[in-house]
Amino acid sequence: MKESAIVKSAWAGPAALVAASMLTASLAGATGSEIFVTTETITSQLQKPTNLVAAPGDAQRLFVTDLVGQIRIIKNGQLLDEPFLDITAIVNSTPPERGLVGLAFHPDYQTNGLFYVTYANLDSTSVLARFTVTADPEVADPASHVTLLTVDQPEPSHNVGWIGFGPDGYLYVGSGDGGNATGGVNAQSTDLLLGKILRLDVNTDDFPKDPQRNYGIPATNPFVGGPERDEIWASGLRNPWRCSFDPVTSDLWIADVGQGTREELDFQPAASTGGENYGWNCMEGTVCHEPATGCTCGAPELVAPVHEYDHTQGGCAIIGGFVYRGTAIAGLTGQYVFTDLCEGKVWAYEPAGGKITVILDGQPGAFSMGEDATGELYLLSPIDIRKIVINDCNDNQIPDEQDVADGTSDDCNGDLVPDECEPDCNENLIADECDITSGTSNDVNSNGVPDECDTSADLDGDGSVGINDFLILLGSWGPCPQPCPPTCLGDVDADCNVGINDFLILLGSWS
């Protein structure tokens, strides 16, 4: 079912939740409306989905993390009853931002069965852990848990969240700065893993004597051999809640949740050798932030976002986001699609020209997005998971609005819905609404149904309007009993009186 709704989120998500605001102001930058999509509900049975991914080589299943500590499978569009993994006993899912939030499958998952998660443990420490699937492909082994990395959290927010394998085969880990109470100072402290993107080799173990560090350090990491932590790939981030690699260009996109002023979208080209500093806490987007620690506002070594927007324009927490590489919505190819926790809109950002297009409005506030094996995109909210699909009522693979603009389809009432998709009860290839407004059809009772199709005049319920109905109407002529009942026999136009209007409707419906 394709639908849209406006709701308020029940979970704080990647930033402290504020009242959802359905503002109409556009985000900064040029805007357009060339792309037309809608959403299709996949499931409403998960209350707190935080991540949705596909396993390599698996086009039939989607794996969804639930905040409480489960991974669920959606197979061929149906949510399976039993969880793929259940670790609720070791996950702290209390607000504001704890729980099971990250999931990534090893590139060789089809042969080694390994996958990775991030969660807050019972002590509120951020944990990166590895698990293994069992002989049953729809059940993982909770006893296979291996801790790869732990990160102490100053407070229960801005945790380790997103994880994903890069095109180089290394695991990238997004780590928040530890929370607002820290003032953001951790993001510039290169002896800490907070406020960073980490890059790990999960196929080796450089720390065999440390049970809490079961990974290797890629030799090409930018700070190897220096006083900084070797795991660090990039710094200066506040809360990189959701990031993604473009599977075509290998570029890395980082949606970094802002504090009180701005939201930003950061970009790392595929050719990067790491070491970028994205500016927090000296800068929030391109605006100076005070007090700043460890860097200077506007310093040339700080990498500015490719796109940002001010909270006064709507929104409170940017939610990334993928470069669209699916096949169902051709006009969206190559554009970065993202949303906001509080805005109810979904935008497409065109990298070449920086143009922003609102492609969806009036959506539930999403706190995560997902991507399936074919590159199609999903919105995850507290009430449902929705797939972004082309708005194509006549199934010709062309957006309805483009059909209308090109003249491929008529649109007599100007609502951008092709006439062939509108109600047409008399099958004259003209929308019923237009039949009525043009006078081609009468609608004496103003119920939006042409009188020739209005079955309300079938008073005897035999499926046709004829002499019996006429006699019933004459027999009930005059005012209905008072107080007027919900239904009054013969009162076709529902005005509590059986009279000439009802007679005209009956004649118009005669068949």
Solvent accessible surface area in square Angstrom, and as a share of the most:
residue,aa,sasa,rsa
1,M,156,0.70
2,K,98,0.41
3,E,58,0.26
4,S,68,0.44
5,A,40,0.31
6,I,107,0.54
7,V,39,0.23
8,K,140,0.59
9,S,12,0.08
10,A,94,0.73
11,W,10,0.03
12,A,19,0.15
13,G,0,0.00
14,P,0,0.00
15,A,12,0.09
16,A,74,0.58
17,L,61,0.30
18,V,79,0.45
19,A,75,0.58
20,A,24,0.18
21,S,35,0.22
22,M,64,0.29
23,L,73,0.36
24,T,124,0.72
25,A,50,0.39
26,S,52,0.34
27,L,5,0.02
28,A,37,0.29
29,G,53,0.51
30,A,66,0.51
31,T,65,0.38
32,G,20,0.19
33,S,72,0.46
34,E,100,0.45
35,I,18,0.09
36,F,46,0.19
37,V,11,0.06
38,T,21,0.12
39,T,0,0.00
40,E,56,0.25
41,T,31,0.18
42,I,40,0.20
43,T,11,0.06
44,S,74,0.47
45,Q,136,0.61
46,L,6,0.03
47,Q,139,0.62
48,K,70,0.30
49,P,0,0.00
50,T,0,0.00
51,N,9,0.05
52,L,1,0.01
53,V,32,0.19
54,A,24,0.18
55,A,2,0.01
56,P,45,0.28
57,G,81,0.78
58,D,14,0.07
59,A,67,0.52
60,Q,104,0.46
61,R,23,0.08
62,L,18,0.09
63,F,0,0.00
64,V,0,0.00
65,T,0,0.00
66,D,14,0.07
67,L,1,0.00
68,V,59,0.34
69,G,0,0.00
70,Q,39,0.17
71,I,0,0.00
72,R,35,0.13
73,I,1,0.00
74,I,2,0.01
75,K,72,0.30
76,N,106,0.54
77,G,40,0.38
78,Q,127,0.56
79,L,24,0.12
80,L,45,0.23
81,D,125,0.65
82,E,124,0.56
83,P,32,0.20
84,F,1,0.01
85,L,3,0.01
86,D,63,0.33
87,I,8,0.04
88,T,54,0.31
89,A,85,0.66
90,I,66,0.34
91,V,10,0.06
92,N,24,0.12
93,S,33,0.21
94,T,70,0.41
95,P,93,0.58
96,P,44,0.28
97,E,10,0.04
98,R,40,0.15
99,G,1,0.01
100,L,0,0.00
101,V,5,0.03
102,G,0,0.00
103,L,1,0.01
104,A,7,0.06
105,F,14,0.06
106,H,8,0.04
107,P,61,0.39
108,D,79,0.41
109,Y,13,0.05
110,Q,112,0.50
111,T,125,0.73
112,N,54,0.27
113,G,7,0.06
114,L,39,0.19
115,F,0,0.00
116,Y,0,0.00
117,V,0,0.00
118,T,0,0.00
119,Y,9,0.04
120,A,3,0.02
121,N,37,0.19
122,L,115,0.57
123,D,122,0.63
124,S,23,0.15
125,T,20,0.12
126,S,2,0.01
127,V,5,0.03
128,L,2,0.01
129,A,0,0.00
130,R,63,0.23
131,F,1,0.00
132,T,43,0.25
133,V,31,0.18
134,T,52,0.30
135,A,113,0.88
136,D,69,0.36
137,P,79,0.50
138,E,44,0.20
139,V,62,0.35
140,A,2,0.02
141,D,49,0.26
142,P,71,0.45
143,A,92,0.71
144,S,27,0.18
145,H,57,0.25
146,V,45,0.26
147,T,23,0.13
148,L,0,0.00
149,L,5,0.02
150,T,46,0.27
151,V,11,0.06
152,D,113,0.59
153,Q,27,0.12
154,P,75,0.47
155,E,45,0.20
156,P,40,0.25
157,S,11,0.07
158,H,5,0.02
159,N,18,0.09
160,V,5,0.03
161,G,4,0.04
162,W,17,0.06
163,I,5,0.03
164,G,12,0.11
165,F,34,0.14
166,G,8,0.08
167,P,88,0.56
168,D,66,0.34
169,G,27,0.26
170,Y,53,0.20
171,L,0,0.00
172,Y,8,0.03
173,V,0,0.00
174,G,1,0.01
175,S,0,0.00
176,G,0,0.00
177,D,1,0.01
178,G,0,0.00
179,G,0,0.00
180,N,83,0.43
181,A,92,0.72
182,T,28,0.16
183,G,32,0.31
184,G,1,0.01
185,V,54,0.31
186,N,14,0.07
187,A,0,0.00
188,Q,27,0.12
189,S,34,0.22
190,T,44,0.25
191,D,94,0.49
192,L,71,0.35
193,L,11,0.05
194,L,11,0.06
195,G,0,0.00
196,K,0,0.00
197,I,0,0.00
198,L,0,0.00
199,R,16,0.06
200,L,0,0.00
201,D,25,0.13
202,V,11,0.06
203,N,101,0.52
204,T,69,0.40
205,D,63,0.33
206,D,76,0.39
207,F,44,0.18
208,P,110,0.69
209,K,197,0.84
210,D,48,0.25
211,P,98,0.62
212,Q,83,0.37
213,R,66,0.24
214,N,34,0.17
215,Y,0,0.00
216,G,0,0.00
217,I,30,0.15
218,P,3,0.02
219,A,93,0.72
220,T,92,0.54
221,N,6,0.03
222,P,47,0.29
223,F,44,0.18
224,V,67,0.39
225,G,76,0.73
226,G,35,0.33
227,P,131,0.82
228,E,46,0.21
229,R,74,0.27
230,D,46,0.24
231,E,1,0.00
232,I,0,0.00
233,W,13,0.05
234,A,0,0.00
235,S,6,0.04
236,G,1,0.01
237,L,0,0.00
238,R,9,0.03
239,N,3,0.02
240,P,2,0.01
241,W,14,0.05
242,R,8,0.03
243,C,5,0.03
244,S,7,0.05
245,F,41,0.17
246,D,5,0.03
247,P,93,0.58
248,V,101,0.58
249,T,62,0.36
250,S,33,0.21
251,D,23,0.12
252,L,2,0.01
253,W,9,0.03
254,I,0,0.00
255,A,0,0.00
256,D,4,0.02
257,V,0,0.00
258,G,6,0.06
259,Q,67,0.30
260,G,59,0.56
261,T,54,0.31
262,R,41,0.15
263,E,0,0.00
264,E,13,0.06
265,L,0,0.00
266,D,0,0.00
267,F,53,0.22
268,Q,7,0.03
269,P,63,0.39
270,A,54,0.42
271,A,95,0.73
272,S,25,0.16
273,T,109,0.63
274,G,17,0.16
275,G,30,0.29
276,E,31,0.14
277,N,29,0.15
278,Y,5,0.02
279,G,1,0.01
280,W,7,0.02
281,N,0,0.00
282,C,0,0.00
283,M,27,0.12
284,E,10,0.05
285,G,5,0.05
286,T,69,0.40
287,V,62,0.36
288,C,75,0.45
289,H,26,0.12
290,E,133,0.60
291,P,107,0.67
292,A,39,0.30
293,T,63,0.36
294,G,69,0.66
295,C,30,0.18
296,T,94,0.55
297,C,39,0.23
298,G,54,0.52
299,A,14,0.11
300,P,134,0.85
301,E,112,0.50
302,L,19,0.10
303,V,51,0.29
304,A,62,0.48
305,P,18,0.11
306,V,63,0.36
307,H,16,0.07
308,E,27,0.12
309,Y,0,0.00
310,D,31,0.16
311,H,41,0.18
312,T,117,0.68
313,Q,48,0.21
314,G,1,0.01
315,G,9,0.09
316,C,16,0.10
317,A,0,0.00
318,I,1,0.00
319,I,0,0.00
320,G,1,0.01
321,G,2,0.02
322,F,31,0.13
323,V,5,0.03
324,Y,2,0.01
325,R,63,0.23
326,G,7,0.07
327,T,120,0.70
328,A,40,0.31
329,I,4,0.02
330,A,82,0.63
331,G,49,0.47
332,L,1,0.00
333,T,73,0.42
334,G,21,0.20
335,Q,22,0.10
336,Y,0,0.00
337,V,0,0.00
338,F,0,0.00
339,T,4,0.02
340,D,0,0.00
341,L,1,0.01
342,C,2,0.01
343,E,1,0.00
344,G,3,0.03
345,K,8,0.03
346,V,1,0.00
347,W,1,0.00
348,A,0,0.00
349,Y,14,0.05
350,E,59,0.27
351,P,60,0.38
352,A,103,0.80
353,G,66,0.63
354,G,25,0.24
355,K,60,0.26
356,I,0,0.00
357,T,3,0.02
358,V,42,0.24
359,I,9,0.05
360,L,13,0.07
361,D,75,0.39
362,G,13,0.12
363,Q,4,0.02
364,P,5,0.03
365,G,5,0.04
366,A,3,0.02
367,F,0,0.00
368,S,0,0.00
369,M,1,0.01
370,G,0,0.00
371,E,39,0.18
372,D,21,0.11
373,A,55,0.42
374,T,78,0.45
375,G,7,0.06
376,E,11,0.05
377,L,2,0.01
378,Y,9,0.04
379,L,6,0.03
380,L,0,0.00
381,S,3,0.02
382,P,16,0.10
383,I,72,0.37
384,D,6,0.03
385,I,0,0.00
386,R,7,0.03
387,K,49,0.21
388,I,4,0.02
389,V,22,0.13
390,I,19,0.09
391,N,45,0.23
392,D,5,0.03
393,C,55,0.33
394,N,44,0.23
395,D,116,0.60
396,N,55,0.28
397,Q,123,0.55
398,I,65,0.33
399,P,30,0.19
400,D,5,0.02
401,E,21,0.10
402,Q,70,0.31
403,D,0,0.00
404,V,32,0.18
405,A,79,0.61
406,D,90,0.47
407,G,57,0.55
408,T,91,0.53
409,S,8,0.05
410,D,105,0.54
411,D,28,0.14
412,C,63,0.38
413,N,44,0.22
414,G,56,0.54
415,D,66,0.34
416,L,87,0.43
417,V,53,0.31
418,P,0,0.00
419,D,14,0.07
420,E,104,0.47
421,C,45,0.27
422,E,30,0.13
423,P,95,0.60
424,D,36,0.19
425,C,57,0.34
426,N,47,0.24
427,E,148,0.66
428,N,55,0.28
429,L,160,0.79
430,I,69,0.35
431,A,1,0.01
432,D,12,0.06
433,E,97,0.43
434,C,11,0.06
435,D,0,0.00
436,I,43,0.22
437,T,109,0.63
438,S,83,0.53
439,G,54,0.52
440,T,90,0.52
441,S,7,0.05
442,N,102,0.52
443,D,24,0.13
444,V,45,0.26
445,N,27,0.14
446,S,95,0.61
447,N,73,0.37
448,G,45,0.44
449,V,53,0.30
450,P,0,0.00
451,D,4,0.02
452,E,76,0.34
453,C,32,0.19
454,D,7,0.04
455,T,109,0.63
456,S,50,0.32
457,A,0,0.00
458,D,28,0.14
459,L,33,0.16
460,D,53,0.27
461,G,62,0.59
462,D,91,0.47
463,G,72,0.69
464,S,48,0.31
465,V,9,0.05
466,G,19,0.18
467,I,105,0.53
468,N,85,0.44
469,D,1,0.01
470,F,48,0.20
471,L,102,0.51
472,I,49,0.25
473,L,0,0.00
474,L,82,0.41
475,G,73,0.71
476,S,35,0.22
477,W,127,0.45
478,G,13,0.13
479,P,113,0.71
480,C,5,0.03
481,P,95,0.60
482,Q,131,0.58
483,P,126,0.79
484,C,44,0.26
485,P,48,0.30
486,P,144,0.90
487,T,118,0.68
488,C,24,0.15
489,L,110,0.55
490,G,1,0.01
491,D,21,0.11
492,V,12,0.07
493,D,22,0.11
494,A,85,0.66
495,D,79,0.41
496,C,42,0.25
497,N,59,0.30
498,V,1,0.00
499,G,8,0.08
500,I,107,0.54
501,N,64,0.33
502,D,1,0.01
503,F,49,0.20
504,L,84,0.42
505,I,0,0.00
506,L,0,0.00
507,L,84,0.42
508,G,36,0.35
509,S,6,0.04
510,W,118,0.42
511,S,103,0.66
